[in-house]
């Protein structure tokens, strides 16, 4: 599955650089939000709450 995803991303890179850039930005946004949510959950488990 990972190999086919890599091949898909390489094919998009070779065909359309703008679409590749949008996919990279979207994936990085998803990773950033995931890391933030995971960190928030871990900190709340330790009893640390952020200011709101």
N, C-alpha and C positions, 0 to 999 in steps of 0.2 A: 504494500500500500504506500509506504513512504517513497519507494522508488518511482511509482507512477506519479505521485505528487511532485517529486523533484523533476521528472521529465516534463510534466505539465508546466511548471514554472519556467524551466529552461526554454520550452517552446514559446511561451508568451514573451519571454525576454527577447528572443530572436525575432519574433514577429512584430511586436508593438512595445516600444520602450515606455510609452506613457501609461499603458495599461499595467505593465509590470510595476512601475512606480506607485500606482494607486494600490495595487495588491500589497506591495511591501509596506506602505503607510498603514493600510488597514490591518495587516497582520501585526505590525509593531504596536498599534493602538490596542488591539485585543490582548496582546501579551502584557502591555503596561497596565491595563485595567485588571487583568487576572492577577498580576503580582501585587497590585494595590489591595485588591479584595482579600487575597490570601494573607497578606501582612496584617490587615485589619482584623481578620478572624483570629489569627495567632495572638495578636496583642490583646484582644478582648478575652481570650482564654486565660491569659496571664493577669487579667484584671486591669489592664491599662486602657483607658478610654481617651480618645482624642477630643480636643476642644471643638465645640460646634457653635 
